Amino acid sequence: MKAATILRQPSLLLATCTVLHTAYATSSTAKTCTSYNIAVTVSTTNAIFGLPHFQTDLDVADFVNTLGSRDSETAMSVTSPMTENVTASYTIAATFCRPDGRGAGKNSTVLIATHGLGFDKSYWDPQLDKTKYSFVDFVVSQGFSILTYDRLGVGASSQVSGYVAQLSNQVAILTELTHLVKAGKYVGDTGKPAAVVLVGHSFGSATSITAVSNDVTLADGLILTGFSLNVTNIDGLGFTETLGLRIASKQQPGKWRQLDTGYVTNVDLVSNVGAFFKAPDYDPAVARFAEANKAPFGTMELITGQRPGLPYAFQGVAMIISGKFDLIFCKSDCDDVLETPGARVFGHANAFKAISYPGAGHGINFHLNATGAFQDITDFLSASGL
């Protein structure tokens, strides 16, 4: 395992406040979880899709070719030179889990986890063997609390056009959720947390780092999984071509007919494995589960997710951890890739660590050794005082 660490002293931040809406609670032997439908209103400047809306999968194929052009003017034509200022209200489906018992360790540190493209919030707590694949169960077992949520347009959250859902509104929603959590909302009876850590996977990492870039006081910690800042080794086109994108509503009309043609999904199990898994370090049954439970994503998310913000002034703690064989962010070899420019971007952070995690591809949580990555994350947070 390749790792680079820069240690400094951690810091804590203050909380702010906004709107709330509650739901119901469930519990297990180890944790108590509460599900919420959270009302948020956000104002954003949105990019506009620059091509005709897709009619068939052939249009999607042509879009991928245009997006991947080495001619920058051609590639940039996928978005309009115009932008749109939008204020909108949404409902976000979320689940908060904490350790059972009021004296359970780090209840005062709350993780807010944002999933990536192709998944919903169950990525963090899948209906698989919890001892092997549940990030939620693992972090709760270490004394942390965690809020997971469906991104806008995904799962039980509000539906919008796939030509509208994009990095800007996803960042604004995460920012609002973070303010709510810091104010002690949607965290059961745990009250205001002493610390908040943003955790992301892939597009969720782009969302998290951009939120912190917009406001470096937003969170105390930042954990970026399935991610890299080293643009030289990013292979977004290869990843997109591996997915073999199809219009989701046409691929599975019984499941996704309510989605407009801006929502796309990978073509089949083989493409899912090619993009997210690495043999022999996964169970084929888990890959089949991932394919059966995949979530479509917005075309504009695919485009705008390539342009995350960089929080040079962030003074919390930060980690980048990606599977060694991550296709999209490291061209299938993350060794010696994640540290640069990560250490420079997080040059003012109280602690920074980069890990190329062995035996895993892009979908790190679905590999046989996922709990080792979970342990690296919680050990880093604990060592940093969170």
Contacts in CASP RR format, 6 or more apart in sequence:
PFRMAT RR
TARGET T0000
AUTHOR 0000-0000-0000
METHOD contacts of the structure
MODEL  1
MKAATILRQPSLLLATCTVLHTAYATSSTAKTCTSYNIAVTVSTTNAIFG
LPHFQTDLDVADFVNTLGSRDSETAMSVTSPMTENVTASYTIAATFCRPD
GRGAGKNSTVLIATHGLGFDKSYWDPQLDKTKYSFVDFVVSQGFSILTYD
RLGVGASSQVSGYVAQLSNQVAILTELTHLVKAGKYVGDTGKPAAVVLVG
HSFGSATSITAVSNDVTLADGLILTGFSLNVTNIDGLGFTETLGLRIASK
QQPGKWRQLDTGYVTNVDLVSNVGAFFKAPDYDPAVARFAEANKAPFGTM
ELITGQRPGLPYAFQGVAMIISGKFDLIFCKSDCDDVLETPGARVFGHAN
AFKAISYPGAGHGINFHLNATGAFQDITDFLSASGL
1 355 0 8 1.000
1 356 0 8 1.000
1 357 0 8 1.000
1 358 0 8 1.000
2 324 0 8 1.000
2 334 0 8 1.000
2 335 0 8 1.000
2 336 0 8 1.000
2 338 0 8 1.000
2 354 0 8 1.000
2 355 0 8 1.000
2 356 0 8 1.000
3 353 0 8 1.000
3 354 0 8 1.000
3 355 0 8 1.000
3 356 0 8 1.000
4 338 0 8 1.000
4 339 0 8 1.000
4 343 0 8 1.000
4 352 0 8 1.000
4 353 0 8 1.000
4 354 0 8 1.000
5 351 0 8 1.000
5 352 0 8 1.000
5 353 0 8 1.000
6 343 0 8 1.000
6 346 0 8 1.000
6 347 0 8 1.000
6 349 0 8 1.000
6 351 0 8 1.000
6 352 0 8 1.000
6 353 0 8 1.000
7 350 0 8 1.000
7 351 0 8 1.000
7 383 0 8 1.000
7 384 0 8 1.000
8 349 0 8 1.000
8 350 0 8 1.000
8 351 0 8 1.000
9 350 0 8 1.000
10 220 0 8 1.000
10 316 0 8 1.000
10 317 0 8 1.000
10 350 0 8 1.000
10 351 0 8 1.000
10 384 0 8 1.000
10 385 0 8 1.000
10 386 0 8 1.000
11 220 0 8 1.000
11 315 0 8 1.000
11 316 0 8 1.000
11 350 0 8 1.000
12 194 0 8 1.000
12 195 0 8 1.000
12 220 0 8 1.000
13 182 0 8 1.000
13 195 0 8 1.000
13 196 0 8 1.000
13 217 0 8 1.000
13 218 0 8 1.000
13 219 0 8 1.000
13 220 0 8 1.000
14 182 0 8 1.000
14 217 0 8 1.000
15 179 0 8 1.000
15 182 0 8 1.000
15 183 0 8 1.000
15 184 0 8 1.000
15 192 0 8 1.000
15 193 0 8 1.000
16 179 0 8 1.000
16 182 0 8 1.000
16 183 0 8 1.000
17 179 0 8 1.000
17 180 0 8 1.000
17 182 0 8 1.000
17 183 0 8 1.000
17 185 0 8 1.000
18 40 0 8 1.000
18 176 0 8 1.000
18 179 0 8 1.000
18 180 0 8 1.000
18 183 0 8 1.000
18 185 0 8 1.000
19 39 0 8 1.000
19 40 0 8 1.000
19 41 0 8 1.000
19 180 0 8 1.000
20 38 0 8 1.000
20 39 0 8 1.000
20 180 0 8 1.000
20 185 0 8 1.000
20 186 0 8 1.000
21 36 0 8 1.000
21 37 0 8 1.000
21 38 0 8 1.000
21 39 0 8 1.000
21 91 0 8 1.000
22 34 0 8 1.000
22 36 0 8 1.000
22 186 0 8 1.000
23 34 0 8 1.000
23 35 0 8 1.000
23 36 0 8 1.000
23 37 0 8 1.000
24 34 0 8 1.000
24 35 0 8 1.000
25 32 0 8 1.000
25 33 0 8 1.000
25 34 0 8 1.000
25 35 0 8 1.000
25 188 0 8 1.000
26 32 0 8 1.000
26 33 0 8 1.000
26 34 0 8 1.000
26 35 0 8 1.000
27 33 0 8 1.000
27 100 0 8 1.000
28 100 0 8 1.000
29 100 0 8 1.000
30 99 0 8 1.000
30 100 0 8 1.000
30 137 0 8 1.000
30 140 0 8 1.000
30 141 0 8 1.000
31 97 0 8 1.000
31 98 0 8 1.000
31 99 0 8 1.000
31 100 0 8 1.000
31 136 0 8 1.000
31 137 0 8 1.000
31 140 0 8 1.000
32 97 0 8 1.000
32 98 0 8 1.000
32 99 0 8 1.000
32 100 0 8 1.000
32 101 0 8 1.000
33 95 0 8 1.000
33 96 0 8 1.000
33 97 0 8 1.000
33 98 0 8 1.000
34 95 0 8 1.000
34 96 0 8 1.000
34 97 0 8 1.000
34 186 0 8 1.000
34 188 0 8 1.000
35 93 0 8 1.000
35 94 0 8 1.000
35 95 0 8 1.000
36 93 0 8 1.000
36 94 0 8 1.000
36 95 0 8 1.000
36 96 0 8 1.000
36 186 0 8 1.000
37 91 0 8 1.000
37 92 0 8 1.000
37 93 0 8 1.000
37 94 0 8 1.000
37 156 0 8 1.000
38 91 0 8 1.000
38 92 0 8 1.000
38 93 0 8 1.000
38 94 0 8 1.000
38 149 0 8 1.000
38 177 0 8 1.000
38 180 0 8 1.000
38 186 0 8 1.000
39 89 0 8 1.000
39 90 0 8 1.000
39 91 0 8 1.000
40 89 0 8 1.000
40 90 0 8 1.000
40 91 0 8 1.000
40 92 0 8 1.000
40 173 0 8 1.000
40 176 0 8 1.000
40 177 0 8 1.000
41 87 0 8 1.000
41 88 0 8 1.000
41 89 0 8 1.000
41 90 0 8 1.000
41 176 0 8 1.000
42 87 0 8 1.000
42 88 0 8 1.000
42 90 0 8 1.000
42 169 0 8 1.000
42 172 0 8 1.000
42 173 0 8 1.000
42 175 0 8 1.000
42 176 0 8 1.000
43 85 0 8 1.000
43 86 0 8 1.000
43 87 0 8 1.000
43 172 0 8 1.000
44 85 0 8 1.000
44 86 0 8 1.000
44 87 0 8 1.000
44 168 0 8 1.000
44 169 0 8 1.000
44 171 0 8 1.000
44 172 0 8 1.000
45 83 0 8 1.000
45 84 0 8 1.000
45 85 0 8 1.000
45 86 0 8 1.000
45 168 0 8 1.000
46 83 0 8 1.000
46 84 0 8 1.000
46 85 0 8 1.000
46 86 0 8 1.000
46 164 0 8 1.000
46 166 0 8 1.000
46 168 0 8 1.000
46 169 0 8 1.000
47 79 0 8 1.000
47 80 0 8 1.000
47 83 0 8 1.000
47 166 0 8 1.000
47 168 0 8 1.000
47 300 0 8 1.000
47 303 0 8 1.000
47 304 0 8 1.000
48 79 0 8 1.000
48 80 0 8 1.000
48 82 0 8 1.000
48 83 0 8 1.000
48 84 0 8 1.000
49 78 0 8 1.000
49 79 0 8 1.000
49 80 0 8 1.000
49 163 0 8 1.000
49 299 0 8 1.000
49 300 0 8 1.000
49 303 0 8 1.000
50 77 0 8 1.000
50 78 0 8 1.000
50 79 0 8 1.000
50 80 0 8 1.000
51 63 0 8 1.000
51 66 0 8 1.000
51 77 0 8 1.000
51 78 0 8 1.000
52 59 0 8 1.000
53 163 0 8 1.000
53 260 0 8 1.000
53 261 0 8 1.000
53 262 0 8 1.000
54 60 0 8 1.000
54 63 0 8 1.000
54 247 0 8 1.000
54 261 0 8 1.000
54 262 0 8 1.000
54 299 0 8 1.000
55 261 0 8 1.000
56 247 0 8 1.000
56 250 0 8 1.000
57 245 0 8 1.000
57 246 0 8 1.000
57 247 0 8 1.000
57 250 0 8 1.000
60 245 0 8 1.000
60 246 0 8 1.000
60 247 0 8 1.000
60 264 0 8 1.000
61 245 0 8 1.000
63 78 0 8 1.000
63 299 0 8 1.000
64 237 0 8 1.000
64 240 0 8 1.000
64 241 0 8 1.000
64 244 0 8 1.000
64 245 0 8 1.000
66 74 0 8 1.000
66 75 0 8 1.000
66 77 0 8 1.000
66 78 0 8 1.000
67 75 0 8 1.000
67 78 0 8 1.000
67 237 0 8 1.000
67 240 0 8 1.000
67 302 0 8 1.000
67 303 0 8 1.000
68 75 0 8 1.000
68 237 0 8 1.000
69 75 0 8 1.000
78 303 0 8 1.000
79 300 0 8 1.000
79 303 0 8 1.000
86 169 0 8 1.000
88 160 0 8 1.000
88 169 0 8 1.000
90 152 0 8 1.000
90 157 0 8 1.000
90 158 0 8 1.000
90 160 0 8 1.000
90 173 0 8 1.000
91 157 0 8 1.000
91 158 0 8 1.000
92 149 0 8 1.000
92 150 0 8 1.000
92 152 0 8 1.000
92 157 0 8 1.000
92 158 0 8 1.000
92 173 0 8 1.000
92 177 0 8 1.000
93 121 0 8 1.000
93 149 0 8 1.000
93 150 0 8 1.000
93 155 0 8 1.000
93 156 0 8 1.000
93 157 0 8 1.000
94 121 0 8 1.000
94 147 0 8 1.000
94 148 0 8 1.000
94 149 0 8 1.000
94 150 0 8 1.000
94 177 0 8 1.000
94 186 0 8 1.000
95 121 0 8 1.000
95 125 0 8 1.000
95 147 0 8 1.000
95 148 0 8 1.000
95 149 0 8 1.000
96 145 0 8 1.000
96 146 0 8 1.000
96 147 0 8 1.000
96 186 0 8 1.000
96 187 0 8 1.000
96 188 0 8 1.000
97 125 0 8 1.000
97 136 0 8 1.000
97 140 0 8 1.000
97 145 0 8 1.000
97 146 0 8 1.000
97 148 0 8 1.000
98 104 0 8 1.000
98 107 0 8 1.000
98 140 0 8 1.000
98 145 0 8 1.000
98 146 0 8 1.000
98 187 0 8 1.000
98 188 0 8 1.000
98 190 0 8 1.000
99 105 0 8 1.000
99 107 0 8 1.000
99 140 0 8 1.000
99 141 0 8 1.000
99 143 0 8 1.000
99 144 0 8 1.000
99 145 0 8 1.000
104 143 0 8 1.000
105 143 0 8 1.000
106 142 0 8 1.000
106 143 0 8 1.000
106 144 0 8 1.000
106 145 0 8 1.000
106 382 0 8 1.000
106 386 0 8 1.000
107 143 0 8 1.000
107 145 0 8 1.000
107 190 0 8 1.000
108 190 0 8 1.000
108 193 0 8 1.000
108 194 0 8 1.000
108 195 0 8 1.000
109 144 0 8 1.000
109 145 0 8 1.000
109 193 0 8 1.000
109 194 0 8 1.000
109 195 0 8 1.000
109 196 0 8 1.000
109 197 0 8 1.000
109 381 0 8 1.000
109 386 0 8 1.000
110 144 0 8 1.000
110 145 0 8 1.000
110 146 0 8 1.000
110 147 0 8 1.000
110 181 0 8 1.000
110 187 0 8 1.000
110 190 0 8 1.000
110 193 0 8 1.000
110 195 0 8 1.000
110 196 0 8 1.000
110 197 0 8 1.000
111 139 0 8 1.000
111 144 0 8 1.000
111 145 0 8 1.000
111 146 0 8 1.000
111 147 0 8 1.000
111 196 0 8 1.000
111 197 0 8 1.000
111 198 0 8 1.000
111 199 0 8 1.000
111 223 0 8 1.000
112 146 0 8 1.000
112 147 0 8 1.000
112 149 0 8 1.000
112 174 0 8 1.000
112 177 0 8 1.000
112 178 0 8 1.000
112 181 0 8 1.000
112 196 0 8 1.000
112 197 0 8 1.000
112 198 0 8 1.000
112 199 0 8 1.000
112 219 0 8 1.000
113 121 0 8 1.000
113 124 0 8 1.000
113 135 0 8 1.000
113 146 0 8 1.000
113 147 0 8 1.000
113 148 0 8 1.000
113 149 0 8 1.000
113 199 0 8 1.000
113 200 0 8 1.000
113 201 0 8 1.000
114 149 0 8 1.000
114 151 0 8 1.000
114 170 0 8 1.000
114 174 0 8 1.000
114 198 0 8 1.000
114 199 0 8 1.000
114 200 0 8 1.000
114 201 0 8 1.000
114 204 0 8 1.000
114 205 0 8 1.000
114 207 0 8 1.000
114 208 0 8 1.000
115 121 0 8 1.000
115 123 0 8 1.000
115 124 0 8 1.000
115 148 0 8 1.000
115 150 0 8 1.000
115 151 0 8 1.000
115 154 0 8 1.000
115 200 0 8 1.000
115 201 0 8 1.000
115 204 0 8 1.000
116 123 0 8 1.000
116 151 0 8 1.000
116 200 0 8 1.000
116 201 0 8 1.000
116 202 0 8 1.000
116 203 0 8 1.000
116 204 0 8 1.000
116 205 0 8 1.000
116 297 0 8 1.000
117 202 0 8 1.000
117 203 0 8 1.000
117 297 0 8 1.000
117 298 0 8 1.000
117 301 0 8 1.000
117 302 0 8 1.000
118 265 0 8 1.000
118 266 0 8 1.000
118 294 0 8 1.000
118 295 0 8 1.000
118 296 0 8 1.000
118 297 0 8 1.000
119 201 0 8 1.000
119 294 0 8 1.000
119 295 0 8 1.000
120 150 0 8 1.000
120 151 0 8 1.000
120 154 0 8 1.000
120 155 0 8 1.000
120 293 0 8 1.000
120 295 0 8 1.000
121 148 0 8 1.000
121 149 0 8 1.000
121 150 0 8 1.000
121 155 0 8 1.000
122 293 0 8 1.000
123 201 0 8 1.000
123 365 0 8 1.000
124 134 0 8 1.000
124 135 0 8 1.000
124 136 0 8 1.000
124 146 0 8 1.000
124 148 0 8 1.000
124 365 0 8 1.000
125 134 0 8 1.000
125 135 0 8 1.000
125 136 0 8 1.000
125 137 0 8 1.000
125 148 0 8 1.000
126 133 0 8 1.000
126 134 0 8 1.000
126 289 0 8 1.000
126 293 0 8 1.000
126 365 0 8 1.000
126 366 0 8 1.000
127 289 0 8 1.000
127 293 0 8 1.000
128 134 0 8 1.000
128 286 0 8 1.000
128 289 0 8 1.000
130 137 0 8 1.000
131 137 0 8 1.000
131 371 0 8 1.000
132 368 0 8 1.000
132 370 0 8 1.000
132 371 0 8 1.000
133 286 0 8 1.000
133 365 0 8 1.000
133 366 0 8 1.000
133 370 0 8 1.000
135 146 0 8 1.000
135 365 0 8 1.000
135 370 0 8 1.000
135 374 0 8 1.000
136 146 0 8 1.000
136 148 0 8 1.000
138 371 0 8 1.000
138 374 0 8 1.000
138 375 0 8 1.000
138 378 0 8 1.000
139 146 0 8 1.000
139 374 0 8 1.000
139 377 0 8 1.000
139 378 0 8 1.000
140 146 0 8 1.000
142 378 0 8 1.000
142 382 0 8 1.000
144 378 0 8 1.000
144 381 0 8 1.000
145 187 0 8 1.000
145 190 0 8 1.000
145 193 0 8 1.000
146 199 0 8 1.000
147 177 0 8 1.000
147 181 0 8 1.000
147 186 0 8 1.000
147 187 0 8 1.000
149 157 0 8 1.000
149 177 0 8 1.000
150 156 0 8 1.000
150 157 0 8 1.000
151 157 0 8 1.000
151 165 0 8 1.000
151 170 0 8 1.000
151 173 0 8 1.000
151 204 0 8 1.000
151 207 0 8 1.000
152 158 0 8 1.000
152 160 0 8 1.000
152 165 0 8 1.000
152 169 0 8 1.000
152 170 0 8 1.000
152 173 0 8 1.000
153 159 0 8 1.000
153 160 0 8 1.000
153 162 0 8 1.000
153 165 0 8 1.000
153 298 0 8 1.000
154 295 0 8 1.000
154 296 0 8 1.000
154 297 0 8 1.000
155 295 0 8 1.000
159 258 0 8 1.000
159 259 0 8 1.000
160 169 0 8 1.000
161 260 0 8 1.000
161 262 0 8 1.000
162 259 0 8 1.000
162 260 0 8 1.000
162 262 0 8 1.000
162 263 0 8 1.000
162 298 0 8 1.000
162 299 0 8 1.000
162 300 0 8 1.000
162 301 0 8 1.000
163 260 0 8 1.000
163 262 0 8 1.000
163 298 0 8 1.000
163 299 0 8 1.000
163 300 0 8 1.000
164 300 0 8 1.000
165 297 0 8 1.000
165 298 0 8 1.000
165 300 0 8 1.000
165 301 0 8 1.000
166 298 0 8 1.000
166 300 0 8 1.000
166 301 0 8 1.000
166 303 0 8 1.000
166 304 0 8 1.000
166 305 0 8 1.000
167 203 0 8 1.000
167 206 0 8 1.000
167 207 0 8 1.000
167 210 0 8 1.000
167 301 0 8 1.000
167 304 0 8 1.000
167 305 0 8 1.000
167 307 0 8 1.000
167 308 0 8 1.000
168 304 0 8 1.000
170 203 0 8 1.000
170 204 0 8 1.000
170 207 0 8 1.000
170 301 0 8 1.000
171 207 0 8 1.000
171 210 0 8 1.000
171 211 0 8 1.000
171 214 0 8 1.000
174 198 0 8 1.000
174 207 0 8 1.000
174 208 0 8 1.000
174 211 0 8 1.000
175 211 0 8 1.000
175 214 0 8 1.000
175 215 0 8 1.000
175 218 0 8 1.000
177 186 0 8 1.000
178 196 0 8 1.000
178 198 0 8 1.000
178 211 0 8 1.000
178 218 0 8 1.000
178 219 0 8 1.000
180 186 0 8 1.000
181 187 0 8 1.000
181 193 0 8 1.000
181 196 0 8 1.000
182 192 0 8 1.000
182 193 0 8 1.000
182 196 0 8 1.000
183 192 0 8 1.000
184 190 0 8 1.000
184 191 0 8 1.000
184 192 0 8 1.000
184 193 0 8 1.000
187 193 0 8 1.000
195 220 0 8 1.000
195 221 0 8 1.000
195 386 0 8 1.000
196 218 0 8 1.000
196 219 0 8 1.000
196 220 0 8 1.000
196 221 0 8 1.000
197 219 0 8 1.000
197 220 0 8 1.000
197 221 0 8 1.000
197 222 0 8 1.000
197 223 0 8 1.000
197 381 0 8 1.000
197 386 0 8 1.000
198 208 0 8 1.000
198 211 0 8 1.000
198 212 0 8 1.000
198 218 0 8 1.000
198 219 0 8 1.000
198 221 0 8 1.000
198 222 0 8 1.000
198 223 0 8 1.000
199 208 0 8 1.000
199 223 0 8 1.000
199 225 0 8 1.000
199 377 0 8 1.000
200 207 0 8 1.000
200 208 0 8 1.000
200 223 0 8 1.000
200 224 0 8 1.000
200 225 0 8 1.000
200 227 0 8 1.000
201 225 0 8 1.000
201 226 0 8 1.000
201 227 0 8 1.000
201 363 0 8 1.000
201 364 0 8 1.000
201 365 0 8 1.000
202 225 0 8 1.000
202 226 0 8 1.000
202 227 0 8 1.000
202 328 0 8 1.000
202 329 0 8 1.000
202 362 0 8 1.000
202 363 0 8 1.000
203 297 0 8 1.000
203 301 0 8 1.000
203 305 0 8 1.000
205 224 0 8 1.000
205 225 0 8 1.000
205 226 0 8 1.000
205 227 0 8 1.000
205 308 0 8 1.000
206 227 0 8 1.000
206 305 0 8 1.000
206 306 0 8 1.000
206 308 0 8 1.000
207 308 0 8 1.000
208 222 0 8 1.000
208 223 0 8 1.000
208 224 0 8 1.000
209 222 0 8 1.000
209 224 0 8 1.000
209 227 0 8 1.000
209 308 0 8 1.000
209 309 0 8 1.000
209 310 0 8 1.000
209 311 0 8 1.000
210 308 0 8 1.000
210 309 0 8 1.000
211 218 0 8 1.000
211 219 0 8 1.000
212 218 0 8 1.000
212 219 0 8 1.000
212 222 0 8 1.000
212 311 0 8 1.000
212 314 0 8 1.000
213 308 0 8 1.000
213 309 0 8 1.000
213 310 0 8 1.000
213 311 0 8 1.000
213 314 0 8 1.000
214 309 0 8 1.000
216 311 0 8 1.000
216 313 0 8 1.000
216 314 0 8 1.000
216 315 0 8 1.000
219 316 0 8 1.000
220 316 0 8 1.000
220 317 0 8 1.000
220 386 0 8 1.000
221 316 0 8 1.000
221 317 0 8 1.000
221 318 0 8 1.000
221 381 0 8 1.000
221 384 0 8 1.000
221 386 0 8 1.000
222 311 0 8 1.000
222 314 0 8 1.000
222 316 0 8 1.000
222 317 0 8 1.000
222 318 0 8 1.000
222 319 0 8 1.000
223 318 0 8 1.000
223 319 0 8 1.000
223 321 0 8 1.000
223 377 0 8 1.000
223 380 0 8 1.000
223 381 0 8 1.000
224 318 0 8 1.000
224 319 0 8 1.000
224 320 0 8 1.000
224 321 0 8 1.000
225 321 0 8 1.000
225 322 0 8 1.000
225 364 0 8 1.000
225 365 0 8 1.000
225 373 0 8 1.000
225 377 0 8 1.000
226 321 0 8 1.000
226 322 0 8 1.000
226 323 0 8 1.000
226 326 0 8 1.000
226 328 0 8 1.000
226 329 0 8 1.000
226 362 0 8 1.000
226 363 0 8 1.000
226 364 0 8 1.000
227 320 0 8 1.000
227 322 0 8 1.000
227 329 0 8 1.000
228 234 0 8 1.000
228 320 0 8 1.000
228 322 0 8 1.000
228 326 0 8 1.000
228 329 0 8 1.000
228 330 0 8 1.000
228 334 0 8 1.000
228 337 0 8 1.000
228 338 0 8 1.000
229 310 0 8 1.000
229 320 0 8 1.000
229 338 0 8 1.000
229 341 0 8 1.000
229 342 0 8 1.000
229 345 0 8 1.000
230 329 0 8 1.000
230 330 0 8 1.000
230 337 0 8 1.000
230 338 0 8 1.000
230 340 0 8 1.000
230 341 0 8 1.000
230 342 0 8 1.000
233 329 0 8 1.000
233 330 0 8 1.000
233 331 0 8 1.000
233 337 0 8 1.000
234 328 0 8 1.000
234 329 0 8 1.000
234 330 0 8 1.000
234 331 0 8 1.000
235 327 0 8 1.000
235 328 0 8 1.000
235 329 0 8 1.000
235 331 0 8 1.000
236 306 0 8 1.000
236 328 0 8 1.000
238 327 0 8 1.000
238 328 0 8 1.000
239 275 0 8 1.000
239 327 0 8 1.000
239 328 0 8 1.000
239 362 0 8 1.000
240 302 0 8 1.000
242 271 0 8 1.000
242 274 0 8 1.000
242 275 0 8 1.000
242 327 0 8 1.000
243 266 0 8 1.000
243 267 0 8 1.000
243 271 0 8 1.000
243 275 0 8 1.000
244 266 0 8 1.000
244 267 0 8 1.000
244 271 0 8 1.000
245 264 0 8 1.000
245 265 0 8 1.000
245 266 0 8 1.000
245 267 0 8 1.000
246 264 0 8 1.000
246 265 0 8 1.000
246 266 0 8 1.000
246 267 0 8 1.000
247 261 0 8 1.000
247 262 0 8 1.000
247 263 0 8 1.000
247 264 0 8 1.000
248 256 0 8 1.000
248 259 0 8 1.000
248 263 0 8 1.000
248 264 0 8 1.000
248 265 0 8 1.000
248 296 0 8 1.000
249 256 0 8 1.000
249 257 0 8 1.000
249 258 0 8 1.000
249 259 0 8 1.000
249 260 0 8 1.000
249 261 0 8 1.000
249 263 0 8 1.000
250 261 0 8 1.000
251 265 0 8 1.000
251 267 0 8 1.000
252 265 0 8 1.000
256 263 0 8 1.000
256 265 0 8 1.000
256 296 0 8 1.000
259 296 0 8 1.000
262 298 0 8 1.000
262 299 0 8 1.000
262 300 0 8 1.000
263 296 0 8 1.000
263 297 0 8 1.000
263 298 0 8 1.000
263 299 0 8 1.000
264 296 0 8 1.000
264 297 0 8 1.000
264 298 0 8 1.000
264 299 0 8 1.000
264 302 0 8 1.000
265 294 0 8 1.000
265 295 0 8 1.000
265 296 0 8 1.000
265 297 0 8 1.000
266 272 0 8 1.000
266 275 0 8 1.000
266 291 0 8 1.000
266 294 0 8 1.000
268 291 0 8 1.000
269 287 0 8 1.000
269 288 0 8 1.000
269 291 0 8 1.000
272 287 0 8 1.000
272 290 0 8 1.000
272 291 0 8 1.000
272 294 0 8 1.000
273 282 0 8 1.000
273 287 0 8 1.000
274 327 0 8 1.000
275 327 0 8 1.000
275 328 0 8 1.000
275 362 0 8 1.000
276 287 0 8 1.000
276 290 0 8 1.000
276 361 0 8 1.000
276 362 0 8 1.000
276 363 0 8 1.000
276 366 0 8 1.000
277 287 0 8 1.000
277 290 0 8 1.000
277 361 0 8 1.000
277 363 0 8 1.000
277 366 0 8 1.000
277 367 0 8 1.000
278 323 0 8 1.000
278 325 0 8 1.000
278 332 0 8 1.000
278 359 0 8 1.000
278 360 0 8 1.000
278 361 0 8 1.000
278 367 0 8 1.000
281 359 0 8 1.000
281 360 0 8 1.000
281 361 0 8 1.000
281 367 0 8 1.000
281 368 0 8 1.000
281 369 0 8 1.000
282 366 0 8 1.000
282 367 0 8 1.000
282 368 0 8 1.000
283 368 0 8 1.000
286 366 0 8 1.000
287 366 0 8 1.000
290 366 0 8 1.000
310 345 0 8 1.000
311 345 0 8 1.000
311 346 0 8 1.000
312 345 0 8 1.000
312 347 0 8 1.000
312 348 0 8 1.000
313 348 0 8 1.000
314 346 0 8 1.000
314 348 0 8 1.000
314 349 0 8 1.000
315 348 0 8 1.000
315 349 0 8 1.000
315 350 0 8 1.000
316 349 0 8 1.000
316 350 0 8 1.000
316 351 0 8 1.000
317 349 0 8 1.000
317 350 0 8 1.000
317 351 0 8 1.000
317 352 0 8 1.000
317 380 0 8 1.000
317 381 0 8 1.000
317 384 0 8 1.000
317 386 0 8 1.000
318 346 0 8 1.000
318 349 0 8 1.000
318 351 0 8 1.000
318 352 0 8 1.000
318 353 0 8 1.000
319 352 0 8 1.000
319 353 0 8 1.000
319 354 0 8 1.000
319 355 0 8 1.000
319 376 0 8 1.000
319 377 0 8 1.000
319 380 0 8 1.000
320 338 0 8 1.000
320 342 0 8 1.000
320 353 0 8 1.000
320 354 0 8 1.000
320 355 0 8 1.000
321 338 0 8 1.000
321 353 0 8 1.000
321 354 0 8 1.000
321 355 0 8 1.000
321 357 0 8 1.000
321 364 0 8 1.000
321 373 0 8 1.000
321 376 0 8 1.000
321 377 0 8 1.000
322 329 0 8 1.000
322 330 0 8 1.000
322 334 0 8 1.000
322 338 0 8 1.000
322 355 0 8 1.000
322 356 0 8 1.000
322 357 0 8 1.000
322 361 0 8 1.000
322 362 0 8 1.000
322 364 0 8 1.000
323 330 0 8 1.000
323 334 0 8 1.000
323 356 0 8 1.000
323 357 0 8 1.000
323 358 0 8 1.000
323 359 0 8 1.000
323 360 0 8 1.000
323 361 0 8 1.000
323 362 0 8 1.000
323 363 0 8 1.000
323 364 0 8 1.000
323 367 0 8 1.000
323 373 0 8 1.000
324 330 0 8 1.000
324 333 0 8 1.000
324 334 0 8 1.000
324 335 0 8 1.000
324 356 0 8 1.000
324 357 0 8 1.000
324 358 0 8 1.000
324 359 0 8 1.000
324 360 0 8 1.000
324 361 0 8 1.000
325 332 0 8 1.000
325 333 0 8 1.000
325 334 0 8 1.000
325 359 0 8 1.000
325 360 0 8 1.000
325 361 0 8 1.000
326 332 0 8 1.000
326 334 0 8 1.000
326 360 0 8 1.000
326 361 0 8 1.000
326 362 0 8 1.000
326 363 0 8 1.000
326 364 0 8 1.000
327 361 0 8 1.000
327 362 0 8 1.000
328 362 0 8 1.000
329 337 0 8 1.000
329 362 0 8 1.000
330 337 0 8 1.000
330 338 0 8 1.000
330 356 0 8 1.000
334 356 0 8 1.000
334 357 0 8 1.000
335 356 0 8 1.000
336 356 0 8 1.000
337 356 0 8 1.000
338 354 0 8 1.000
338 355 0 8 1.000
338 356 0 8 1.000
339 354 0 8 1.000
342 352 0 8 1.000
342 354 0 8 1.000
343 352 0 8 1.000
343 354 0 8 1.000
346 352 0 8 1.000
350 384 0 8 1.000
351 380 0 8 1.000
351 383 0 8 1.000
351 384 0 8 1.000
353 380 0 8 1.000
355 373 0 8 1.000
355 376 0 8 1.000
357 364 0 8 1.000
357 372 0 8 1.000
357 373 0 8 1.000
357 376 0 8 1.000
358 369 0 8 1.000
359 367 0 8 1.000
359 368 0 8 1.000
359 369 0 8 1.000
360 367 0 8 1.000
360 369 0 8 1.000
360 370 0 8 1.000
360 373 0 8 1.000
361 367 0 8 1.000
364 370 0 8 1.000
364 373 0 8 1.000
365 373 0 8 1.000
END
